Every structure is written in C-alpha cells, then in structure tokens.
C-alpha cells in the first residue's frame, strides 16, 4: 500500500514539473505571469466531464498546449467570472 502512495506522489510531482515546464515555455514567449497551476487548471478543465485520462493523454495535453488555446481558456474563464 505504501509503495502505491509513493508512486502516486511521485507521479503527481512529475505532472507538476511538466506543468511548471510548460509555464516556463510560455514565459519565454512573453506570457510573464503563467504558473504551473494555471497550466494545470487549463488542461484539467475537460477532465471533470471525462474523468482522469490515461497518463499518455495527460502528458500529451500538457506538452501540446498552445499559447492561443491557453489565452482562449483565460478569456472564457474571465467571461464566466472564474479568472
């Protein structure tokens, strides 16, 4: 049981690192205030309906996120009063 928890914690840390990496990429493109949490919020918005995706889809969703898609997410969130 403990090894499963460690694996879950390690996996969560890796996903968090991927989100931070994507946020750093966006900062290099001029989006100064993007955080890893912002990336996760953008990516995970569709998971509420679908449920947690397989790991390969999650990784693909993070690394293939485009700045335009992120900005669309922020715009819609602002209109809904969530941002």
N, C-alpha and C positions, 0 to 999 in steps of 0.2 A: 504494500500500500504506500509506504513512504517513497519508494522509487517512482511510483506513478506521480506523486505530488511533485517530486523533484523534476521529473520530465515536464510536467505541466508548467512549473515555474520557469524552467529553462526555456521552454517554448515561448512562453509569454515574454520573457526577456529578449529573445531573438526577434519576435514580432515587433516589440517596442523599438529595438535597434533599427529594424528595417524602416519603420515609420520616421524615426529621427533622421535616418539617412536620406529619405525622400524629402523631408522638410529642409535639410541642408541643401539638397539639389535645388529646391525652389528658391531658397535664399540666394544661391549663386545666380539665379535667373532674375533676381531683383525683388522677389516677394519676401521682404525683410522679416515679417512677423509671424511666419508659419512655424508651428511647432509639430512635434511628433503626434501629440494628442489631436491636433487639428486634422492631420492626415488620417489618423485612425477614425475620427468622427465622420469624415467624408467617406472613407472606404466602407465603414461598418453600417452606414445608414440603410443599405439594402438587406443586411443580414437579419434585421428584425422580422422581415416577412419570410425570407428564405430559410432562416436558421443558419447555424455556423457552417460555412463551406468547407470542403476538403482543403488541406494545407496548401496544396499546389495552387489552388484558385486564390486563396488568400494572399500568397506571396505574389502571384501574378497581378492581382488587383492593386497591391501596394506599388510594385515597381513599374507598372504600366500606367499609373495615374498621370494624366497630363495636366499642366497648369490651367488650361482652359476649362477642363472638367471640374477642377478644384474651385475656380472662380465662379463657375455656374452654380456649384453647390453653395458657396458663400452667398451669392445673390438670392437664391431661393430661400436659404435659411434666414436672410435678413428680411425678406418679404413676409415670411411666416413669423417673424419676431423671435427667432431662435438664436440669432447671432449677435 
